[in-house]
Amino acid sequence: MKLADVSSGADWIIWVVFAIFLVISIMLLSGHGSWFISGYNTASKEEKAKYDKKKLCRTTGFGMAVIAVLIFVMGLFEDVLPAGFAYISLGIVVVDCLVIVIVNHTICKK
């Protein structure tokens, strides 16, 4: 059974989600768009001063880019990939989010 056999939505939704993730990734990788980072955008000025904004944006942007590439691969190769790839991609997203959180709280601090 292929991934396309178990997907029930329209194909254009995957490409819209990919485009959104790609745009947000590019904004964050360029060092802008810190308002997309949950917790940082609502933090006080004292809390924001503890973090390097450029590093925070870039590490979050890189993590978002990983998810964007994963969505792109799933959309492009849905007729070839096995249905079990959905579980593999879920695992990759969970690990990616954990790595983003850990890196943001360790390396991105001043």
N, C-alpha and C positions, 0 to 999 in steps of 0.2 A: 504494500500500500504506500502510495506517495503522499507527500505533504499537500499537494493540490487536491487529493481525494478527501481529506479531512477538513480543509478550509472551507468555510461556508459563506464568507463575506465577499464583497466585490474586490476585484484586484486593484482598483484605483485607490482604495483606502490605504493599502500598504505603501504605495508610492507617495501619498500625501504625508503619511507618518514619517517615512524616510526623509522627505524634503524638510519637514519641520525639525527633525533631529539633526539634519545636516546643517541647516541655517543656525540653529542654536549652538551646535558644535563649533562652527566657524566663528561665531560671535565670541564664544568663550575662549577659543584658542587665540584669538587676536587680542585678548586681554580685556575685552569689553563684556558687558552683559552680566555683571556680578549680581544684578537683581534677579537672575534666574536661579541663583544658588540659595536654596532654602536654608534659613537660619542666619545666613550672612546678611541678607537684605533686611532682616528685622532686628539685627543686633544693634546694640548701642555703639556709640562712637568709641568707647573704651574697649569693647569686645572686638570691634573691627580693627582697632589699632594693633591687636595681638597677632593678626594674620597678614601675610603678604598677599595683597589683592591679585597681583599678576600671576603668582604661582597658583593661587586658589582657582582662578579662572582657567588657567591652562590645564591643570590636572583634571578639573571637572569637564572641561571641553574634550580632553583626550578620552575620558571615560564615555562621554556621550558619543564620540566618534566611533568607538568600538561598537556601541549599540546600533548606531546608524549603519555601519558596515554589515552587521549581522542582519538587520532588517533588509538591507539591499540584497544580500546573498539569498535570504529566504524568498524575497519577491522575485528575484531573477531565476532562481533554480528550483522553484516550487514543483515543477513537473519532474524533476530528477531526484530531489532529496527524499529520503524516507520519512514517513510520518513521525518516527521517533526523534527526528531532528528538532521538533518543537520542544521536547524535554531537554535536549542538549542545549538549545539556545536559551531556555529558561535558566538552566544552571550557569551558563556564561553570563547572563545578565545579573543574576544574584551575586556571583563572585565579583563581577565588575563593580557593582554598587558597593560591596563591602570594601573593595580595594580603594575606591574613591573616598569613602568615609575615613578609612584608616590613614590614607595619604594626606587628606585635607587636615586631619587633626594632628599629624606629626610633622611632616615635611614642610607644610605651608605655614607653620607658625614662625614668627620672627624670633 
